[in-house]
Amino acid sequence: MVGSPDTIAASASAPGKGAVGVIRVSGPLVPQIAAGLLGGLPAPRQAKLSSFLGAQGETLDEGIALYFPAPRSYTGEHVLEIQGHGGVLIVDMLLQRLLELGCRMARPGEFSERAFLNGKIDIAAVAVRHLRVRLACRRFDIVEITFAHWRDKLAVDEILDCVGFCGHARQTANACWKVRECEGAFGPSRTGN
């Protein structure tokens, strides 16, 4: 496991109005952050009804907290997921509290990057996930884009270019790329793999 020296946080729910706001935290400070936010670390893999506490011990919100200890989590690091009331104000308030406790805001794709670097997912899974997100985003601009259209036009190099942590991906692509799966989904590779 590679591990990262910092702890990241991000909203995992859609922005705007919603019934539930989900925030994920990953990194070495999760146990201390859980103590500051929840008053203690929840039992692993058990949902716990919790008060989410402010700096003065006041309740900011109430909801469910889940703790996934390393290495048995999505990222391979300690992960805390909190599920509170939805809405921009409450989610932002909880994110601000997490920053006070030592987190930093995650970059787009950073949870998946950590999962990849810690051997939890392979590059093909990351590339396909990223491609699906990009396709979904482009549907707002173009009436219809089919996966088959992209499959015929993209090669492995272009898929890897879609991945936000391309430097890591290119260094390890030869070791982890599953050529048969890739060629079955995307057509022949032009990288020589």
C-alpha positions in Angstrom: 0.0 0.0 0.0 1.4 3.4 -1.1 -0.5 5.5 1.4 -0.7 9.3 1.3 0.5 11.7 3.9 -2.6 13.9 3.8 -6.3 13.2 4.4 -8.8 14.3 1.8 -12.5 15.0 1.9 -15.2 15.5 -0.8 -18.9 15.5 -1.2 -20.1 12.3 -2.8 -23.6 13.4 -3.5 -25.0 15.5 -6.3 -24.7 19.2 -5.8 -27.8 21.2 -4.9 -30.9 20.2 -3.1 -31.3 16.6 -2.0 -32.6 14.6 0.9 -29.2 13.1 1.9 -25.7 14.6 1.7 -22.8 12.1 1.6 -19.3 13.1 2.4 -16.2 10.8 2.1 -12.9 11.2 3.9 -9.8 9.2 3.1 -6.3 9.2 4.7 -4.2 8.6 7.8 -6.0 11.2 10.0 -9.5 9.5 9.7 -9.4 8.2 13.3 -8.5 11.6 14.7 -11.0 13.4 12.5 -13.8 10.9 13.5 -13.0 11.7 17.2 -13.3 15.4 16.5 -16.4 15.2 14.3 -18.3 12.3 16.0 -16.8 12.1 19.5 -15.2 8.7 18.6 -14.4 6.2 15.9 -17.4 4.1 14.8 -17.0 0.3 14.8 -15.7 -0.9 11.4 -18.3 -1.5 8.7 -21.3 -0.7 11.0 -23.6 2.2 10.4 -23.9 4.4 13.5 -26.4 7.1 14.1 -24.2 10.1 15.1 -24.2 13.7 15.9 -21.7 15.7 13.7 -20.0 18.1 16.1 -18.7 21.6 15.6 -15.6 23.0 17.2 -17.4 23.9 20.4 -19.1 20.5 20.7 -22.4 21.8 19.3 -24.4 19.6 16.9 -24.0 20.7 13.3 -26.2 17.9 11.9 -27.1 14.3 12.7 -26.8 11.3 10.4 -25.1 8.0 9.8 -21.3 7.5 10.0 -19.5 4.5 8.5 -15.8 3.7 9.1 -13.7 1.4 6.8 -10.2 0.8 8.2 -7.2 0.4 5.9 -6.5 -1.6 3.9 -10.1 -3.0 3.4 -11.6 0.2 1.9 -12.1 1.5 -1.6 -8.9 3.6 -1.4 -6.9 1.2 0.7 -6.7 3.9 3.3 -8.8 4.6 6.4 -12.2 5.9 5.0 -15.0 7.6 6.9 -18.3 8.2 5.2 -20.9 10.5 6.7 -24.5 10.7 5.5 -26.3 13.7 6.8 -29.1 15.9 5.7 -28.9 17.1 2.1 -28.6 20.6 0.8 -25.7 22.9 -0.1 -25.5 24.7 3.3 -25.2 21.6 5.5 -22.8 19.8 3.2 -20.6 22.9 3.0 -20.7 23.4 6.7 -19.6 19.8 7.3 -16.8 20.1 4.7 -15.6 23.2 6.4 -15.5 21.4 9.7 -13.5 18.6 8.1 -11.0 21.2 6.8 -10.7 22.5 10.4 -9.9 19.0 11.6 -7.0 18.5 9.1 -8.5 17.4 5.8 -8.0 19.1 2.5 -10.5 19.1 -0.4 -9.9 16.2 -2.8 -9.0 16.9 -6.4 -11.4 15.5 -9.0 -10.7 11.8 -9.3 -8.3 11.7 -6.3 -10.2 8.9 -4.5 -9.9 6.7 -7.6 -6.3 7.7 -8.0 -5.5 6.5 -4.4 -7.5 3.3 -5.0 -5.4 2.7 -8.2 -2.0 3.5 -6.5 -2.9 1.2 -3.6 -3.7 -1.7 -6.0 -7.5 -1.6 -5.3 -8.5 -1.0 -8.9 -6.7 -1.4 -12.2 -6.1 1.2 -14.8 -8.7 -0.3 -17.2 -11.4 0.2 -14.5 -10.3 3.8 -13.9 -10.2 4.5 -17.7 -13.7 3.1 -18.3 -15.1 4.9 -15.3 -13.6 8.2 -16.4 -14.7 7.7 -20.0 -18.3 7.1 -18.9 -18.2 10.3 -16.8 -16.9 12.2 -19.8 -19.5 10.7 -22.1 -22.3 11.6 -19.6 -21.0 15.2 -19.4 -20.8 15.6 -23.2 -24.4 14.5 -23.6 -25.4 18.0 -22.4 -23.6 19.5 -25.5 -24.3 16.8 -28.1 -27.7 15.1 -28.6 -26.4 11.5 -28.6 -23.0 9.9 -28.3 -22.9 6.1 -28.3 -20.2 4.1 -26.7 -19.7 2.2 -30.0 -18.8 5.6 -31.7 -16.1 6.3 -29.1 -14.9 2.7 -29.1 -14.1 2.9 -32.7 -12.3 6.2 -32.3 -10.3 5.8 -29.1 -7.1 3.9 -28.6 -5.4 3.1 -25.4 -3.2 6.2 -25.5 -6.3 8.4 -25.7 -8.1 6.5 -22.9 -5.0 7.0 -20.7 -5.0 10.7 -21.6 -8.5 10.9 -20.1 -7.3 9.7 -16.8 -6.5 12.6 -14.5 -3.3 11.1 -13.1 -1.8 10.2 -16.5 1.8 10.2 -15.3 1.1 7.3 -12.9 -1.0 5.5 -15.4 1.6 5.6 -18.1 4.3 4.4 -15.8 2.3 1.3 -14.8 0.2 0.7 -17.9 2.5 -2.1 -19.2 2.3 -3.9 -15.9 -1.5 -3.7 -15.3 -3.2 -3.2 -18.7 -5.4 -6.2 -19.6 -4.9 -6.1 -23.4 -7.6 -8.7 -24.2 -10.3 -6.8 -22.2 -9.1 -3.5 -23.6 -9.2 -4.7 -27.2 -12.6 -6.3 -26.7 -14.0 -3.0 -25.3 -12.1 -0.4 -27.3 -10.5 -2.0 -30.3 -6.8 -2.6 -31.0 -4.3 -0.7 -29.1 -1.9 1.7 -30.8 0.6 1.7 -27.9 2.2 -1.6 -28.8 1.0 -3.3 -25.6 
